[in-house]
Amino acid sequence: MDSAGRFAPSPSGDLHVGNLRTAVLAWLFARSTGRKFLLRVEDLDRARAGSEAAQLRDLAAVGLTWDGAAVRQTDRGALYAAALDGLEAAGLTYECFCTRREIQEAPSAPHAPQGAYPGTCRNLMGPERAEKRAMRPAAIRLRAGVSAIMVHDRLHGDFTGVVDDFVLRRNDGVTAYNLAVVVDDAEQGIDQVVRGDDLLPSTPRQAYLASLLNIPVPEYVHVPLVLNGQGARLAKRDGAVTLTDLAAGGVPADSVRDSILSSLELPPGPLGNALGAFDPDRLSRQPWIWRPQGPPSVNLG
Ligand code: GLU
């Protein structure tokens, strides 16, 4: 199978410049290494009507090209079910009936890392399980055999993070992100994962799951997020941060693309021109601070 990189947005609203910059970086990493570039719409959760089309339009407007049609996670339930069946058959799952509150209030197991599932439902006896089943539907958790593993990231180096008994299928029947992402990346032949560094802490869980599913672990590249002037992660409330809002203020998509390229110390213009100048080893490890933009100044001379 061809090797590929990807961008995998959640269609929960318009993309902002931070998302677009991550997409541009994913494209640059994939194309500069001769990989295909695929789009995957992560719509298992938080999908908003119209958002998918708007996101694809905006990605095209900054000049991104992708191979084949975007795939949608809601069309891929059979793949997730097959992976879950395999894990279940291997005794690597269990039912969990905990509410979020019960998890928060449970005493954490000795030596358990912060934020790890405390294991409340791991060893329920048959009658207890039957009683709980009658009360509420179960989520399915992984029966993890480790509490942490190390992954390698192109920008962050070796990173060790928590692997707990994380959820594979939620109690409303929806496949959890950590299972879907691992199954999808493998099935789509993705061997390079470039995404925002807010996802680095989830990566050991995903790499561990990949190893259980006999899936090769992709190359990981977690890129810095874009921050607002106060140093917080850029959000919609930070003013005109989407292409639609920026265009309404007189800033066209090409200027936004050029700002993104300039933040990467790459030449302005079509993305293809930036490709030759892109050097992953020179990429800044610092977040980019987004300053509100006005329309490009008009040269009257
Ligand atoms: N869908 C996730 C997001 O928009 C990204 C997942 C990934 O790149 O692995 O935050």
Residues whose N, C-alpha, C, O or C-beta is under 5 A from the ligand:
A	BS01	LIG	A8 P9 S10 E42 V181 R195
